Amino acid sequence: MVFVEVLVLVFNHWHCPLTPVAARFTTDRRDNFDIFLPEWLARCNKEMFGELYVAGVVYVAYRWLR
């Protein structure tokens, strides 16, 4: 499921396809206007959670191959 979400982001140039839907309901355009995260985390969530995901996949692959 996470891989499918990554594919959706890749095909949308790293933008969530639901952001324009949320933008219709507010004039706020801060980094966290469409996500329930603190602004500092919303600003870099793809990088942070992406690194955690990759680390998890590498760990599982290591344990599986071991």
PQR file with spaces between the fields and no chain letter, atoms N, CA, C, O and H, PARSE charges and radii, in Angstrom:
ATOM       1  N    MET     1       0.823   -1.199    0.000 -0.4000 1.5000
ATOM       2  CA   MET     1       0.000    0.000    0.000 -0.0000 2.0000
ATOM       3  C    MET     1       0.866    1.261    0.000  0.5500 1.7000
ATOM       4  O    MET     1       0.562    2.239   -0.683 -0.5500 1.4000
ATOM       5  N    VAL     2       1.946    1.220    0.775 -0.4000 1.5000
ATOM       6  CA   VAL     2       2.831    2.390    0.810 -0.0000 2.0000
ATOM       7  C    VAL     2       3.464    2.596   -0.558  0.5500 1.7000
ATOM       8  O    VAL     2       3.592    3.730   -1.018 -0.5500 1.4000
ATOM       9  H    VAL     2       2.193    0.426    1.331  0.4000 1.0000
ATOM      10  N    PHE     3       3.860    1.514   -1.208 -0.4000 1.5000
ATOM      11  CA   PHE     3       4.453    1.623   -2.532 -0.0000 2.0000
ATOM      12  C    PHE     3       3.466    2.219   -3.530  0.5500 1.7000
ATOM      13  O    PHE     3       3.862    3.007   -4.389 -0.5500 1.4000
ATOM      14  H    PHE     3       3.756    0.592   -0.834  0.4000 1.0000
ATOM      15  N    VAL     4       2.209    1.864   -3.432 -0.4000 1.5000
ATOM      16  CA   VAL     4       1.182    2.430   -4.315 -0.0000 2.0000
ATOM      17  C    VAL     4       1.056    3.928   -4.061  0.5500 1.7000
ATOM      18  O    VAL     4       0.923    4.711   -5.002 -0.5500 1.4000
ATOM      19  H    VAL     4       1.887    1.224   -2.734  0.4000 1.0000
ATOM      20  N    GLU     5       1.099    4.328   -2.793 -0.4000 1.5000
ATOM      21  CA   GLU     5       1.031    5.757   -2.479 -0.0000 2.0000
ATOM      22  C    GLU     5       2.235    6.505   -3.047  0.5500 1.7000
ATOM      23  O    GLU     5       2.100    7.622   -3.547 -0.5500 1.4000
ATOM      24  H    GLU     5       1.207    3.693   -2.029  0.4000 1.0000
ATOM      25  N    VAL     6       3.403    5.887   -2.967 -0.4000 1.5000
ATOM      26  CA   VAL     6       4.602    6.505   -3.534 -0.0000 2.0000
ATOM      27  C    VAL     6       4.437    6.656   -5.050  0.5500 1.7000
ATOM      28  O    VAL     6       4.804    7.689   -5.611 -0.5500 1.4000
ATOM      29  H    VAL     6       3.513    4.980   -2.560  0.4000 1.0000
ATOM      30  N    LEU     7       3.897    5.647   -5.707 -0.4000 1.5000
ATOM      31  CA   LEU     7       3.665    5.748   -7.152 -0.0000 2.0000
ATOM      32  C    LEU     7       2.705    6.884   -7.496  0.5500 1.7000
ATOM      33  O    LEU     7       2.911    7.606   -8.471 -0.5500 1.4000
ATOM      34  H    LEU     7       3.599    4.808   -5.252  0.4000 1.0000
ATOM      35  N    VAL     8       1.663    7.038   -6.694 -0.4000 1.5000
ATOM      36  CA   VAL     8       0.712    8.145   -6.918 -0.0000 2.0000
ATOM      37  C    VAL     8       1.439    9.483   -6.795  0.5500 1.7000
ATOM      38  O    VAL     8       1.232   10.376   -7.617 -0.5500 1.4000
ATOM      39  H    VAL     8       1.495    6.452   -5.901  0.4000 1.0000
ATOM      40  N    LEU     9       2.280    9.627   -5.785 -0.4000 1.5000
ATOM      41  CA   LEU     9       3.029   10.869   -5.621 -0.0000 2.0000
ATOM      42  C    LEU     9       4.000   11.095   -6.771  0.5500 1.7000
ATOM      43  O    LEU     9       4.140   12.221   -7.249 -0.5500 1.4000
ATOM      44  H    LEU     9       2.448    8.902   -5.117  0.4000 1.0000
ATOM      45  N    VAL    10       4.670   10.044   -7.217 -0.4000 1.5000
ATOM      46  CA   VAL    10       5.624   10.180   -8.329 -0.0000 2.0000
ATOM      47  C    VAL    10       4.905   10.648   -9.586  0.5500 1.7000
ATOM      48  O    VAL    10       5.380   11.551  -10.274 -0.5500 1.4000
ATOM      49  H    VAL    10       4.557    9.130   -6.828  0.4000 1.0000
ATOM      50  N    PHE    11       3.766   10.042   -9.889 -0.4000 1.5000
ATOM      51  CA   PHE    11       3.034   10.412  -11.095 -0.0000 2.0000
ATOM      52  C    PHE    11       2.385   11.797  -10.996  0.5500 1.7000
ATOM      53  O    PHE    11       1.981   12.360  -12.014 -0.5500 1.4000
ATOM      54  H    PHE    11       3.379    9.308   -9.330  0.4000 1.0000
ATOM      55  N    ASN    12       2.280   12.348   -9.784 -0.4000 1.5000
ATOM      56  CA   ASN    12       1.725   13.689   -9.594 -0.0000 2.0000
ATOM      57  C    ASN    12       2.798   14.699   -9.237  0.5500 1.7000
ATOM      58  O    ASN    12       2.509   15.721   -8.615 -0.5500 1.4000
ATOM      59  H    ASN    12       2.608   11.891   -8.958  0.4000 1.0000
ATOM      60  N    HIS    13       4.035   14.422   -9.627 -0.4000 1.5000
ATOM      61  CA   HIS    13       5.164   15.338   -9.392 -0.0000 2.0000
ATOM      62  C    HIS    13       5.325   15.680   -7.917  0.5500 1.7000
ATOM      63  O    HIS    13       5.531   16.840   -7.558 -0.5500 1.4000
ATOM      64  H    HIS    13       4.269   13.592  -10.132  0.4000 1.0000
ATOM      65  N    TRP    14       5.229   14.659   -7.062 -0.4000 1.5000
ATOM      66  CA   TRP    14       5.424   14.747   -5.608 -0.0000 2.0000
ATOM      67  C    TRP    14       4.405   15.645   -4.924  0.5500 1.7000
ATOM      68  O    TRP    14       4.695   16.219   -3.874 -0.5500 1.4000
ATOM      69  H    TRP    14       5.062   13.717   -7.353  0.4000 1.0000
ATOM      70  N    HIS    15       3.215   15.774   -5.505 -0.4000 1.5000
ATOM      71  CA   HIS    15       2.117   16.509   -4.877 -0.0000 2.0000
ATOM      72  C    HIS    15       0.946   15.553   -4.668  0.5500 1.7000
ATOM      73  O    HIS    15       0.640   14.730   -5.530 -0.5500 1.4000
ATOM      74  H    HIS    15       2.980   15.308   -6.357  0.4000 1.0000
ATOM      75  N    CYS    16       0.309   15.672   -3.531 -0.4000 1.5000
ATOM      76  CA   CYS    16      -0.857   14.842   -3.259 -0.0000 2.0000
ATOM      77  C    CYS    16      -1.997   15.258   -4.184  0.5500 1.7000
ATOM      78  O    CYS    16      -2.276   16.451   -4.305 -0.5500 1.4000
ATOM      79  H    CYS    16       0.557   16.341   -2.830  0.4000 1.0000
ATOM      80  N    PRO    17      -2.661   14.312   -4.837 -0.5600 1.5000
ATOM      81  CA   PRO    17      -3.752   14.673   -5.734  0.2800 2.0000
ATOM      82  C    PRO    17      -4.987   15.207   -5.002  0.5500 1.7000
ATOM      83  O    PRO    17      -5.883   15.761   -5.640 -0.5500 1.4000
ATOM      84  N    LEU    18      -5.050   15.052   -3.684 -0.4000 1.5000
ATOM      85  CA   LEU    18      -6.193   15.565   -2.927 -0.0000 2.0000
ATOM      86  C    LEU    18      -5.992   16.988   -2.428  0.5500 1.7000
ATOM      87  O    LEU    18      -6.936   17.590   -1.916 -0.5500 1.4000
ATOM      88  H    LEU    18      -4.322   14.603   -3.166  0.4000 1.0000
ATOM      89  N    THR    19      -4.801   17.540   -2.559 -0.4000 1.5000
ATOM      90  CA   THR    19      -4.545   18.907   -2.097 -0.0000 2.0000
ATOM      91  C    THR    19      -5.452   19.929   -2.784  0.5500 1.7000
ATOM      92  O    THR    19      -5.985   20.802   -2.099 -0.5500 1.4000
ATOM      93  H    THR    19      -4.034   17.051   -2.975  0.4000 1.0000
ATOM      94  N    PRO    20      -5.653   19.863   -4.099 -0.5600 1.5000
ATOM      95  CA   PRO    20      -6.575   20.823   -4.719  0.2800 2.0000
ATOM      96  C    PRO    20      -8.004   20.720   -4.188  0.5500 1.7000
ATOM      97  O    PRO    20      -8.723   21.718   -4.137 -0.5500 1.4000
ATOM      98  N    VAL    21      -8.409   19.527   -3.797 -0.4000 1.5000
ATOM      99  CA   VAL    21      -9.756   19.360   -3.218 -0.0000 2.0000
ATOM     100  C    VAL    21      -9.825   20.096   -1.888  0.5500 1.7000
ATOM     101  O    VAL    21     -10.786   20.821   -1.631 -0.5500 1.4000
ATOM     102  H    VAL    21      -7.825   18.717   -3.839  0.4000 1.0000
ATOM     103  N    ALA    22      -8.818   19.917   -1.040 -0.4000 1.5000
ATOM     104  CA   ALA    22      -8.789   20.612    0.250 -0.0000 2.0000
ATOM     105  C    ALA    22      -8.649   22.120    0.064  0.5500 1.7000
ATOM     106  O    ALA    22      -9.180   22.892    0.862 -0.5500 1.4000
ATOM     107  H    ALA    22      -8.037   19.328   -1.249  0.4000 1.0000
ATOM     108  N    ALA    23      -7.948   22.543   -0.971 -0.4000 1.5000
ATOM     109  CA   ALA    23      -7.725   23.973   -1.208 -0.0000 2.0000
ATOM     110  C    ALA    23      -9.010   24.713   -1.546  0.5500 1.7000
ATOM     111  O    ALA    23      -9.092   25.928   -1.366 -0.5500 1.4000
ATOM     112  H    ALA    23      -7.517   21.915   -1.620  0.4000 1.0000
ATOM     113  N    ARG    24     -10.005   23.997   -2.031 -0.4000 1.5000
ATOM     114  CA   ARG    24     -11.282   24.653   -2.351 -0.0000 2.0000
ATOM     115  C    ARG    24     -12.028   25.123   -1.110  0.5500 1.7000
ATOM     116  O    ARG    24     -12.920   25.967   -1.201 -0.5500 1.4000
ATOM     117  H    ARG    24      -9.938   23.010   -2.177  0.4000 1.0000
ATOM     118  N    PHE    25     -11.663   24.576    0.057 -0.4000 1.5000
ATOM     119  CA   PHE    25     -12.408   24.865    1.271 -0.0000 2.0000
ATOM     120  C    PHE    25     -11.721   25.846    2.214  0.5500 1.7000
ATOM     121  O    PHE    25     -12.245   26.128    3.292 -0.5500 1.4000
ATOM     122  H    PHE    25     -10.939   23.891    0.130  0.4000 1.0000
ATOM     123  N    THR    26     -10.550   26.374    1.827 -0.4000 1.5000
ATOM     124  CA   THR    26      -9.851   27.323    2.679 -0.0000 2.0000
ATOM     125  C    THR    26      -8.920   28.193    1.840  0.5500 1.7000
ATOM     126  O    THR    26      -8.523   27.822    0.736 -0.5500 1.4000
ATOM     127  H    THR    26     -10.124   26.145    0.951  0.4000 1.0000
ATOM     128  N    THR    27      -8.587   29.344    2.383 -0.4000 1.5000
ATOM     129  CA   THR    27      -7.603   30.210    1.727 -0.0000 2.0000
ATOM     130  C    THR    27      -6.227   30.043    2.358  0.5500 1.7000
ATOM     131  O    THR    27      -5.252   30.623    1.880 -0.5500 1.4000
ATOM     132  H    THR    27      -8.910   29.645    3.280  0.4000 1.0000
ATOM     133  N    ASP    28      -6.140   29.268    3.412 -0.4000 1.5000
ATOM     134  CA   ASP    28      -4.880   29.000    4.101 -0.0000 2.0000
ATOM     135  C    ASP    28      -3.982   28.140    3.213  0.5500 1.7000
ATOM     136  O    ASP    28      -4.432   27.120    2.692 -0.5500 1.4000
ATOM     137  H    ASP    28      -6.933   28.797    3.800  0.4000 1.0000
ATOM     138  N    ARG    29      -2.745   28.528    3.036 -0.4000 1.5000
ATOM     139  CA   ARG    29      -1.832   27.758    2.196 -0.0000 2.0000
ATOM     140  C    ARG    29      -0.525   27.416    2.919  0.5500 1.7000
ATOM     141  O    ARG    29       0.510   27.221    2.281 -0.5500 1.4000
ATOM     142  H    ARG    29      -2.379   29.357    3.460  0.4000 1.0000
ATOM     143  N    ARG    30      -0.579   27.343    4.253 -0.4000 1.5000
ATOM     144  CA   ARG    30       0.613   26.908    4.980 -0.0000 2.0000
ATOM     145  C    ARG    30       0.911   25.454    4.636  0.5500 1.7000
ATOM     146  O    ARG    30       0.072   24.763    4.057 -0.5500 1.4000
ATOM     147  H    ARG    30      -1.420   27.501    4.771  0.4000 1.0000
ATOM     148  N    ASP    31       2.081   25.001    4.987 -0.4000 1.5000
ATOM     149  CA   ASP    31       2.480   23.635    4.648 -0.0000 2.0000
ATOM     150  C    ASP    31       1.556   22.581    5.243  0.5500 1.7000
ATOM     151  O    ASP    31       1.464   21.476    4.708 -0.5500 1.4000
ATOM     152  H    ASP    31       2.762   25.563    5.458  0.4000 1.0000
ATOM     153  N    ASN    32       0.880   22.895    6.322 -0.4000 1.5000
ATOM     154  CA   ASN    32       0.029   21.895    6.970 -0.0000 2.0000
ATOM     155  C    ASN    32      -1.461   22.192    6.829  0.5500 1.7000
ATOM     156  O    ASN    32      -2.253   21.715    7.641 -0.5500 1.4000
ATOM     157  H    ASN    32       0.955   23.793    6.756  0.4000 1.0000
ATOM     158  N    PHE    33      -1.862   22.962    5.829 -0.4000 1.5000
ATOM     159  CA   PHE    33      -3.285   23.306    5.722 -0.0000 2.0000
ATOM     160  C    PHE    33      -4.148   22.091    5.368  0.5500 1.7000
ATOM     161  O    PHE    33      -5.344   22.077    5.660 -0.5500 1.4000
ATOM     162  H    PHE    33      -1.219   23.350    5.169  0.4000 1.0000
ATOM     163  N    ASP    34      -3.555   21.081    4.747 -0.4000 1.5000
ATOM     164  CA   ASP    34      -4.348   19.931    4.308 -0.0000 2.0000
ATOM     165  C    ASP    34      -3.969   18.629    5.013  0.5500 1.7000
ATOM     166  O    ASP    34      -4.376   17.548    4.589 -0.5500 1.4000
ATOM     167  H    ASP    34      -2.583   21.092    4.510  0.4000 1.0000
ATOM     168  N    ILE    35      -3.195   18.738    6.083 -0.4000 1.5000
ATOM     169  CA   ILE    35      -2.743   17.545    6.781 -0.0000 2.0000
ATOM     170  C    ILE    35      -2.691   17.862    8.272  0.5500 1.7000
ATOM     171  O    ILE    35      -2.314   18.969    8.658 -0.5500 1.4000
ATOM     172  H    ILE    35      -2.865   19.617    6.427  0.4000 1.0000
ATOM     173  N    PHE    36      -3.059   16.923    9.091 -0.4000 1.5000
ATOM     174  CA   PHE    36      -3.102   17.159   10.531 -0.0000 2.0000
ATOM     175  C    PHE    36      -1.758   16.838   11.173  0.5500 1.7000
ATOM     176  O    PHE    36      -1.637   15.895   11.955 -0.5500 1.4000
ATOM     177  H    PHE    36      -3.365   16.024    8.778  0.4000 1.0000
ATOM     178  N    LEU    37      -0.762   17.629   10.834 -0.4000 1.5000
ATOM     179  CA   LEU    37       0.575   17.514   11.393 -0.0000 2.0000
ATOM     180  C    LEU    37       1.053   18.909   11.769  0.5500 1.7000
ATOM     181  O    LEU    37       0.576   19.895   11.207 -0.5500 1.4000
ATOM     182  H    LEU    37      -0.861   18.395   10.198  0.4000 1.0000
ATOM     183  N    PRO    38       1.985   19.009   12.710 -0.5600 1.5000
ATOM     184  CA   PRO    38       2.585   20.316   12.976  0.2800 2.0000
ATOM     185  C    PRO    38       3.260   20.845   11.702  0.5500 1.7000
ATOM     186  O    PRO    38       3.706   20.066   10.859 -0.5500 1.4000
ATOM     187  N    GLU    39       3.327   22.146   11.575 -0.4000 1.5000
ATOM     188  CA   GLU    39       3.840   22.734   10.338 -0.0000 2.0000
ATOM     189  C    GLU    39       5.271   22.293   10.032  0.5500 1.7000
ATOM     190  O    GLU    39       5.608   22.040    8.875 -0.5500 1.4000
ATOM     191  H    GLU    39       2.965   22.778   12.259  0.4000 1.0000
ATOM     192  N    TRP    40       6.113   22.200   11.064 -0.4000 1.5000
ATOM     193  CA   TRP    40       7.506   21.802   10.827 -0.0000 2.0000
ATOM     194  C    TRP    40       7.587   20.378   10.291  0.5500 1.7000
ATOM     195  O    TRP    40       8.480   20.073    9.500 -0.5500 1.4000
ATOM     196  H    TRP    40       5.840   22.406   12.004  0.4000 1.0000
ATOM     197  N    LEU    41       6.676   19.500   10.702 -0.4000 1.5000
ATOM     198  CA   LEU    41       6.677   18.123   10.218 -0.0000 2.0000
ATOM     199  C    LEU    41       6.019   18.021    8.844  0.5500 1.7000
ATOM     200  O    LEU    41       6.459   17.240    8.000 -0.5500 1.4000
ATOM     201  H    LEU    41       5.950   19.747   11.343  0.4000 1.0000
ATOM     202  N    ALA    42       4.980   18.796    8.620 -0.4000 1.5000
ATOM     203  CA   ALA    42       4.304   18.780    7.328 -0.0000 2.0000
ATOM     204  C    ALA    42       5.228   19.284    6.226  0.5500 1.7000
ATOM     205  O    ALA    42       5.116   18.860    5.076 -0.5500 1.4000
ATOM     206  H    ALA    42       4.622   19.431    9.305  0.4000 1.0000
ATOM     207  N    ARG    43       6.132   20.179    6.571 -0.4000 1.5000
ATOM     208  CA   ARG    43       7.049   20.753    5.592 -0.0000 2.0000
ATOM     209  C    ARG    43       7.979   19.681    5.005  0.5500 1.7000
ATOM     210  O    ARG    43       8.335   19.749    3.828 -0.5500 1.4000
ATOM     211  H    ARG    43       6.224   20.524    7.505  0.4000 1.0000
ATOM     212  N    CYS    44       8.367   18.704    5.812 -0.4000 1.5000
ATOM     213  CA   CYS    44       9.344   17.712    5.337 -0.0000 2.0000
ATOM     214  C    CYS    44       8.872   16.284    5.588  0.5500 1.7000
ATOM     215  O    CYS    44       9.697   15.395    5.800 -0.5500 1.4000
ATOM     216  H    CYS    44       8.078   18.648    6.767  0.4000 1.0000
ATOM     217  N    ASN    45       7.570   16.049    5.570 -0.4000 1.5000
ATOM     218  CA   ASN    45       7.069   14.718    5.908 -0.0000 2.0000
ATOM     219  C    ASN    45       7.453   13.644    4.892  0.5500 1.7000
ATOM     220  O    ASN    45       7.698   12.502    5.281 -0.5500 1.4000
ATOM     221  H    ASN    45       6.900   16.771    5.398  0.4000 1.0000
ATOM     222  N    LYS    46       7.513   13.977    3.616 -0.4000 1.5000
ATOM     223  CA   LYS    46       7.870   12.964    2.627 -0.0000 2.0000
ATOM     224  C    LYS    46       9.296   12.476    2.843  0.5500 1.7000
ATOM     225  O    LYS    46       9.571   11.281    2.733 -0.5500 1.4000
ATOM     226  H    LYS    46       7.314   14.905    3.301  0.4000 1.0000
ATOM     227  N    GLU    47      10.198   13.395    3.149 -0.4000 1.5000
ATOM     228  CA   GLU    47      11.589   13.005    3.374 -0.0000 2.0000
ATOM     229  C    GLU    47      11.733   12.179    4.646  0.5500 1.7000
ATOM     230  O    GLU    47      12.376   11.129    4.642 -0.5500 1.4000
ATOM     231  H    GLU    47       9.975   14.366    3.238  0.4000 1.0000
ATOM     232  N    MET    48      11.136   12.653    5.728 -0.4000 1.5000
ATOM     233  CA   MET    48      11.283   11.958    7.003 -0.0000 2.0000
ATOM     234  C    MET    48      10.630   10.577    6.984  0.5500 1.7000
ATOM     235  O    MET    48      11.263    9.585    7.346 -0.5500 1.4000
ATOM     236  H    MET    48      10.614   13.506    5.731  0.4000 1.0000
ATOM     237  N    PHE    49       9.375   10.512    6.566 -0.4000 1.5000
ATOM     238  CA   PHE    49       8.676    9.233    6.566 -0.0000 2.0000
ATOM     239  C    PHE    49       9.194    8.324    5.456  0.5500 1.7000
ATOM     240  O    PHE    49       9.146    7.100    5.585 -0.5500 1.4000
ATOM     241  H    PHE    49       8.861   11.318    6.273  0.4000 1.0000
ATOM     242  N    GLY    50       9.682    8.906    4.377 -0.4000 1.5000
ATOM     243  CA   GLY    50      10.291    8.112    3.314 -0.0000 2.0000
ATOM     244  C    GLY    50      11.549    7.413    3.791  0.5500 1.7000
ATOM     245  O    GLY    50      11.762    6.237    3.495 -0.5500 1.4000
ATOM     246  H    GLY    50       9.721    9.900    4.272  0.4000 1.0000
ATOM     247  N    GLU    51      12.387    8.134    4.532 -0.4000 1.5000
ATOM     248  CA   GLU    51      13.601    7.529    5.078 -0.0000 2.0000
ATOM     249  C    GLU    51      13.264    6.426    6.080  0.5500 1.7000
ATOM     250  O    GLU    51      13.918    5.383    6.099 -0.5500 1.4000
ATOM     251  H    GLU    51      12.214    9.089    4.773  0.4000 1.0000
ATOM     252  N    LEU    52      12.250    6.651    6.910 -0.4000 1.5000
ATOM     253  CA   LEU    52      11.829    5.610    7.853 -0.0000 2.0000
ATOM     254  C    LEU    52      11.301    4.377    7.115  0.5500 1.7000
ATOM     255  O    LEU    52      11.572    3.247    7.519 -0.5500 1.4000
ATOM     256  H    LEU    52      11.719    7.499    6.895  0.4000 1.0000
ATOM     257  N    TYR    53      10.562    4.592    6.054 -0.4000 1.5000
ATOM     258  CA   TYR    53      10.031    3.474    5.269 -0.0000 2.0000
ATOM     259  C    TYR    53      11.161    2.676    4.634  0.5500 1.7000
ATOM     260  O    TYR    53      11.174    1.447    4.707 -0.5500 1.4000
ATOM     261  H    TYR    53      10.341    5.511    5.726  0.4000 1.0000
ATOM     262  N    VAL    54      12.107    3.368    4.013 -0.4000 1.5000
ATOM     263  CA   VAL    54      13.239    2.685    3.385 -0.0000 2.0000
ATOM     264  C    VAL    54      14.046    1.931    4.430  0.5500 1.7000
ATOM     265  O    VAL    54      14.461    0.798    4.187 -0.5500 1.4000
ATOM     266  H    VAL    54      12.097    4.366    3.954  0.4000 1.0000
ATOM     267  N    ALA    55      14.277    2.542    5.589 -0.4000 1.5000
ATOM     268  CA   ALA    55      15.015    1.866    6.655 -0.0000 2.0000
ATOM     269  C    ALA    55      14.271    0.606    7.095  0.5500 1.7000
ATOM     270  O    ALA    55      14.901   -0.422    7.343 -0.5500 1.4000
ATOM     271  H    ALA    55      13.940    3.463    5.786  0.4000 1.0000
ATOM     272  N    GLY    56      12.959    0.667    7.193 -0.4000 1.5000
ATOM     273  CA   GLY    56      12.174   -0.498    7.569 -0.0000 2.0000
ATOM     274  C    GLY    56      12.244   -1.599    6.529  0.5500 1.7000
ATOM     275  O    GLY    56      12.353   -2.775    6.878 -0.5500 1.4000
ATOM     276  H    GLY    56      12.448    1.502    6.991  0.4000 1.0000
ATOM     277  N    VAL    57      12.184   -1.237    5.261 -0.4000 1.5000
ATOM     278  CA   VAL    57      12.270   -2.223    4.189 -0.0000 2.0000
ATOM     279  C    VAL    57      13.654   -2.879    4.184  0.5500 1.7000
ATOM     280  O    VAL    57      13.767   -4.094    4.023 -0.5500 1.4000
ATOM     281  H    VAL    57      12.096   -0.282    4.978  0.4000 1.0000
ATOM     282  N    VAL    58      14.693   -2.081    4.360 -0.4000 1.5000
ATOM     283  CA   VAL    58      16.053   -2.625    4.401 -0.0000 2.0000
ATOM     284  C    VAL    58      16.203   -3.567    5.594  0.5500 1.7000
ATOM     285  O    VAL    58      16.799   -4.636    5.463 -0.5500 1.4000
ATOM     286  H    VAL    58      14.601   -1.093    4.490  0.4000 1.0000
ATOM     287  N    TYR    59      15.676   -3.190    6.737 -0.4000 1.5000
ATOM     288  CA   TYR    59      15.765   -4.040    7.932 -0.0000 2.0000
ATOM     289  C    TYR    59      15.032   -5.368    7.728  0.5500 1.7000
ATOM     290  O    TYR    59      15.555   -6.430    8.066 -0.5500 1.4000
ATOM     291  H    TYR    59      15.192   -2.322    6.843  0.4000 1.0000
ATOM     292  N    VAL    60      13.837   -5.304    7.180 -0.4000 1.5000
ATOM     293  CA   VAL    60      13.069   -6.527    6.937 -0.0000 2.0000
ATOM     294  C    VAL    60      13.786   -7.408    5.911  0.5500 1.7000
ATOM     295  O    VAL    60      13.838   -8.627    6.076 -0.5500 1.4000
ATOM     296  H    VAL    60      13.412   -4.442    6.905  0.4000 1.0000
ATOM     297  N    ALA    61      14.330   -6.814    4.867 -0.4000 1.5000
ATOM     298  CA   ALA    61      15.064   -7.590    3.865 -0.0000 2.0000
ATOM     299  C    ALA    61      16.296   -8.241    4.481  0.5500 1.7000
ATOM     300  O    ALA    61      16.601   -9.398    4.192 -0.5500 1.4000
ATOM     301  H    ALA    61      14.288   -5.824    4.732  0.4000 1.0000
ATOM     302  N    TYR    62      16.990   -7.511    5.314 -0.4000 1.5000
ATOM     303  CA   TYR    62      18.166   -8.054    5.998 -0.0000 2.0000
ATOM     304  C    TYR    62      17.782   -9.242    6.877  0.5500 1.7000
ATOM     305  O    TYR    62      18.429  -10.288    6.840 -0.5500 1.4000
ATOM     306  H    TYR    62      16.742   -6.571    5.549  0.4000 1.0000
ATOM     307  N    ARG    63      16.730   -9.070    7.661 -0.4000 1.5000
ATOM     308  CA   ARG    63      16.297  -10.158    8.552 -0.0000 2.0000
ATOM     309  C    ARG    63      15.791  -11.362    7.761  0.5500 1.7000
ATOM     310  O    ARG    63      16.018  -12.506    8.154 -0.5500 1.4000
ATOM     311  H    ARG    63      16.204   -8.221    7.691  0.4000 1.0000
ATOM     312  N    TRP    64      15.117  -11.107    6.661 -0.4000 1.5000
ATOM     313  CA   TRP    64      14.575  -12.191    5.863 -0.0000 2.0000
ATOM     314  C    TRP    64      15.685  -12.987    5.180  0.5500 1.7000
ATOM     315  O    TRP    64      15.632  -14.215    5.118 -0.5500 1.4000
ATOM     316  H    TRP    64      14.933  -10.177    6.342  0.4000 1.0000
ATOM     317  N    LEU    65      16.695  -12.270    4.666 -0.4000 1.5000
ATOM     318  CA   LEU    65      17.797  -12.930    3.964 -0.0000 2.0000
ATOM     319  C    LEU    65      18.791  -13.585    4.915  0.5500 1.7000
ATOM     320  O    LEU    65      19.557  -14.461    4.514 -0.5500 1.4000
ATOM     321  H    LEU    65      16.738  -11.272    4.717  0.4000 1.0000
ATOM     322  N    ARG    66      18.776  -13.170    6.143 -0.4000 1.5000
ATOM     323  CA   ARG    66      19.698  -13.699    7.148 -0.0000 2.0000
ATOM     324  C    ARG    66      19.211  -15.030    7.555  0.5500 1.7000
ATOM     325  O    ARG    66      19.826  -15.681    8.399 -0.5500 1.4000
ATOM     326  H    ARG    66      18.154  -12.459    6.469  0.4000 1.0000
